[in-house]
Structure formats: C-alpha cells, structure tokens
Amino acid sequence: NNSVVIIKSVTDKKVQKELTGAKAGDVFTLDPKVVSEYESDQAQAIGVEESDLNNVIAQFKYTVEKVNRVIPADMNQEFFDKIFGEGAVTSEKDFKAKVAEELNKGLVNDSDRKLKADIQEALIEKLKLQLPDSFLKKWIKVSNEKPITDEQIEKEYDMYAKSLQWQLIENIEANEIKVEFDEVIDYTKGLLTQQMQSMGMPANDDEQLTQTAQSILQNQEEARRIYGALYDSKLMEVYKNNCKLKEKEVSIEEFEKIVSAK
C-alpha cells in the first residue's frame, strides 16, 4: 500500500527523529498508530478501513519511495505574481496586506455563519410557529428509509422541528430575494479565482473564467450548491440591513469558545 507520512504529524518524537533525513530506499518498521493522531490517516497508511484499525496489532515495514520537502519561497515578484496574479502585488508589504485581507474574508464568513445561527434561533423563539407534532412524528416513522424507533424520533424531534420551523420562516423571506443567472455566473467566477489563488495559480482571463463557470453550472448538483451559497449571501445582507446588530470584537480563541459553547 502507498501512503504519505508527514513527519510533523508523527506522534512519537523518537520516531520523528529517526525519519528525519530519510532517503529513497530506506526501510522503517513502525506501528501504524504513530504516523498520525487521526485514525483515518492511520488506516489509510496501511490500506485498511478505519473500522478495522483496532484489530491491527502488528508493526509494518515502510519503504521510502521519495521524499518531498516544503521550503519557504523567496519574497520576490515571481512569487507575488504566482499567488495573486501578474502585477497585483509589487512589494512584501503589499503582499502581507493582501494575505491579511484574504484571511479576513474567511473570518467574516465565520462570523456571518454565527450571526445567521443566532438570528435563526431568535426568530424561531419569537414566532413560536405551531407544528402538528403528533402527525409529523408518525410521518417521520413511515417515510424513513430505514426502520426507526419511537425513542429515536423523540430524541431527534426537537432538532427536526426547529429545522422545519426555519424552512417556513425562510420561505417567507425568500419572496424578497431574487438570484439572477448573471449573478450566479459572476459568483462562480469569483469562487474559481479564489480557488486558483489559494493553489498559487494565476487566474484565467475573463472569457476562460466565464466558460469554466458555465461548464460547472451544467452540473445540477453544483448549480444548486452555488445558487444556495449566493442566496445565503443575499439573505445575510437582508439581516444586516434590517436587524439592529451589536458588534463585539473578540480574538479568534474567544470566538472559537463562543461557537463551541453552542
């Protein structure tokens, strides 16, 4: 079986030291459980299902086929052009500012998801939509693909009911939101550009991006996913424009604690 072992991910410091400096052809005898803290990586390393990992008690011989090293790039124009496109950034200062801007976009997305969850909770609590609970529980039981017990239904019903209440509320809001096809194309092109930049690839010209976006949107599942993302983005603008928001600046660590508490 072939796999990749990342030295920094090896959990045994002694084994880490042994692997450092390895060359093609070197052979190591290892317990697969030391190659990573994640069971999915441990299982993949020896070619077994994750569910079968606990039955594996043997050590395995690992033969090095090749070694890849990641080294810092030189801070020069060639590097800047590779990441953000030709001429978009011309100095290390501007490069760091651009990186900070891109990171900030991700943090805004995270805070927006938290805001949406808070608004959902507040509207569900305020409107208190009444559902035909007895009927819905019976419907869940008869419509479920796999057999489900009354105990399972009772355990999960509150979550299901909140989801249904939110769908009803959101359908009312949907009447005010329109997503045009041209907007979906532009949104998809933006996603493609971000993906290329994250991989260190220059973005294609506008015509190529448009053709690629149109090709992607021919896949119905991808089209629904992208349409939904754009719809959520527009819905978030409605929230921000119509709700009285009290902003609070916190560190990333504080934010993670707030989210995990929910």
C-alpha angles and dihedrals in degrees: 000000000000122000143151121249116198109207094212089055094055107111098207111077092202091054090046089057092048092052094047109101094017117155135201112292096026114132125213129184109218143169103238090224091072097058092079142351089237118086092211089062092044092053094044091052092064099029102249134125115266090239090059095051095095090059091059111094100154131098119237136217113240117198115197111233098174140345124227120196126194112211130178115267122237112260097241140124093268090058094045091051092048092055104037105015132267114318096352091115125024106174141040090245092054090044092056090046090052092049090050089050092052092047090050090056089058091049091050089053090052093050091046090055089052091048091050091051091050092049091048091052093047095049094046090051094045099046097040094197111204116231129193091250098178092049093046093051090052091046092051090052097050097038098047113110092220126043111271129190127228088244091057091048092051091048095052101030098093090057091046092048093051090050091052093046089053092050089055092049093045093050089060091051091046091071089071096049124078124185114196124204093240088056090052090052092051092045091051091049089053091052091049091050092050091049093051092048092050088055093049093251125134114245117253120247118275095263093052091046091052092050092048091048092051090049092051092049091056085074103084094208093051091044091054091048094050093042089051092050092051091046090052089050091054091044089054089055089054090053093048093048097046106032125076101238125195108205122210125186115220137165121260089253092053091047092052090052091051092050095044091050088062 
